[in-house]
Structure formats: structure tokens, C-alpha cells
């Protein structure tokens, strides 16, 4: 399991760590893909599960999209839908997305992370 660096989050929802097929977020273990915001974490159905992502419009500026072990382009329709809703999309490998999310969360940025698991 990968352990991430400790940062003070003052009641926010950090990514504590991850491993094959799971994430530890705010002290809880979640299996499979996850959607994490400053105040919550839940399972996510993957690229076709757009409704919870679009529901973040107006609450976040950027969504970090963890694409698994390596960086991959998200489906064009997903990127377009998010951008039309005013949400910037930053695809990156899941490990980089988790680290970036934590750093920007600690800075008080309006962000979320939708992460595919690392297998």
C-alpha cells in the first residue's frame, strides 16, 4: 500500500492512501473507483457515471481524473460535458491525481477527484 504524506486538512476529506483496487479516504476504505470532494467520498461508476460529476458544477473549479496506473485520455464526451458545465478536467495517473488533490485541498482550492483504482 502507498502511504501519502501527512498534511493538516482541518476537517476536509483527504486521500490517506491507496492500493490494488482500493482507496483509504478520510480514514475509510472504499473499493473500486471513487469520487472525492472536500466534504465527502463515495463509490463512482467510472467514465459513464457522469451525473455525480456534473452535479459538482458551481462547487468545484477542477476535477482531477485519475485514469489508473498510467495516464490516459478520458472519453471526449465526458471531457466536453464537464467543460460545458464549467468544470476543468485534469487527467493524470491515479497516483499523481491523489497527490495533487491532497496538496490543493490543503490550500483550500475548489477541487474534486474521480479516481479509477490502480490494479
Secondary structure by P-SEA (a helix, b strand, c coil): cccccccccccccccccccccccccccccccccccccccbbbbbccccccaaaaaacccccccccccccbbbbccaaaaaaaaaacbbbbbccaaaaaaaaaaaaaacccccccccccc
